[in-house]
Amino acid sequence: MCAADPQRLAAFWVLAPGYVSEPGFDGPDNASIIDPDGRGAAIGFLRVPEGKTAKNRIHIDGRVAGRGPWDMAERERLIRARVAGLVAAGAVWVREEFDDDVLGHIVMRDPEGNEFCLA
């Protein structure tokens, strides 16, 4: 993921999926975070001189509530609890989409404006 401040963005993103900083990948121009259980993919952050000017070229969905089956009220409660923590860490709430026909999600922006969803 390109970033103006890789360290700041990595510090934010460890919160979203519950990752940890990857030792040895924390220079001034790069950072990396990993799944502490070794199951998920690593996410790298690289300093770039330009800011975000268009829509994300990748779409990140953070699955907060597991793989189901779900009690929908409990699932929504788990998502909203994660949103509150991410807002406190610098994320911006964009919109939410919960209705009877879809599982629902909340769209957010990280501290550098990259959009992602919590589902």
C-alpha positions as CSV (number, residue, x, y, z in Angstrom):
1,M,0.0,0.0,0.0
2,C,1.5,3.4,-1.0
3,A,1.6,5.9,1.8
4,A,2.9,9.4,2.7
5,D,3.8,8.1,6.1
6,P,4.3,4.3,6.1
7,Q,4.9,4.1,9.9
8,R,1.7,5.9,10.7
9,L,-0.4,3.9,8.3
10,A,1.1,0.6,9.5
11,A,0.3,1.6,13.1
12,F,-3.3,2.2,12.1
13,W,-3.7,-1.0,10.0
14,V,-2.5,-3.3,12.8
15,L,-5.8,-2.4,14.5
16,A,-8.1,-3.2,11.7
17,P,-7.4,-6.9,11.2
18,G,-5.7,-7.5,14.5
19,Y,-2.2,-7.8,13.0
20,V,1.2,-7.0,14.5
21,S,4.2,-5.1,13.2
22,E,6.7,-7.3,11.3
23,P,10.1,-7.1,13.0
24,G,12.8,-6.0,10.6
25,F,10.5,-4.2,8.2
26,D,10.1,-0.8,9.9
27,G,12.5,1.6,8.1
28,P,11.7,5.3,7.5
29,D,10.4,4.5,4.0
30,N,8.6,1.2,4.6
31,A,6.7,-0.9,7.2
32,S,5.0,-4.2,7.2
33,I,2.4,-5.9,9.3
34,I,1.6,-9.6,9.7
35,D,-1.1,-12.0,11.0
36,P,0.3,-13.1,14.4
37,D,-1.2,-16.6,13.7
38,G,0.6,-16.8,10.4
39,R,-2.6,-17.5,8.4
40,G,-3.3,-14.1,6.7
41,A,-1.2,-12.3,4.1
42,A,1.3,-9.7,5.1
43,I,0.5,-6.1,4.3
44,G,3.4,-3.8,3.2
45,F,3.5,0.0,3.2
46,L,5.9,2.0,1.0
47,R,6.5,5.7,1.1
48,V,5.6,7.5,-2.1
49,P,5.9,11.3,-2.8
50,E,2.3,11.8,-4.1
51,G,-0.9,11.6,-2.2
52,K,-4.0,9.6,-3.1
53,T,-5.8,11.3,-6.0
54,A,-8.3,8.7,-7.2
55,K,-10.3,5.7,-6.1
56,N,-8.4,2.9,-4.5
57,R,-6.9,0.3,-6.9
58,I,-7.5,-2.4,-4.3
59,H,-10.5,-2.9,-2.1
60,I,-10.0,-4.2,1.5
61,D,-12.8,-5.8,3.3
62,G,-12.2,-6.5,7.0
63,R,-14.3,-9.4,8.2
64,V,-14.9,-8.6,11.8
65,A,-17.6,-11.1,12.7
66,G,-16.0,-14.3,11.4
67,R,-17.5,-16.6,8.8
68,G,-21.0,-17.3,10.2
69,P,-23.7,-18.4,10.5
70,W,-24.5,-15.1,12.2
71,D,-27.0,-13.7,14.6
72,M,-27.3,-10.4,12.6
73,A,-27.8,-8.2,15.7
74,E,-24.6,-9.6,17.2
75,R,-22.7,-9.3,14.0
76,E,-23.7,-5.6,13.6
77,R,-22.7,-5.0,17.3
78,L,-19.2,-6.5,16.6
79,I,-18.7,-4.4,13.5
80,R,-19.8,-1.2,15.3
81,A,-17.4,-2.0,18.2
82,R,-14.5,-2.3,15.8
83,V,-15.5,0.9,14.0
84,A,-15.4,2.8,17.3
85,G,-11.8,1.7,17.9
86,L,-10.7,2.6,14.4
87,V,-12.3,6.0,14.6
88,A,-10.3,6.6,17.8
89,A,-7.2,5.6,15.9
90,G,-7.8,8.1,13.1
91,A,-10.2,6.4,10.7
92,V,-13.2,8.3,9.2
93,W,-16.7,6.8,9.0
94,V,-18.0,7.2,5.5
95,R,-21.3,5.3,5.3
96,E,-23.0,2.2,6.4
97,E,-25.1,-0.3,4.5
98,F,-27.2,-2.6,6.7
99,D,-30.5,-3.9,5.4
100,D,-32.5,-7.1,5.3
101,D,-31.2,-8.2,1.9
102,V,-27.4,-8.0,2.5
103,L,-25.0,-8.9,5.3
104,G,-24.1,-5.3,5.7
105,H,-20.9,-3.4,6.1
106,I,-19.5,0.0,7.1
107,V,-17.3,1.9,4.7
108,M,-14.4,3.8,6.3
109,R,-11.3,5.7,5.3
110,D,-7.9,5.1,6.9
111,P,-5.8,8.1,8.1
112,E,-4.5,8.7,4.5
113,G,-7.9,8.5,2.8
114,N,-7.9,4.9,1.6
115,E,-11.3,3.4,1.7
116,F,-12.1,0.0,3.2
117,C,-15.1,-1.9,4.6
118,L,-15.8,-3.7,7.8
119,A,-18.2,-6.6,7.4
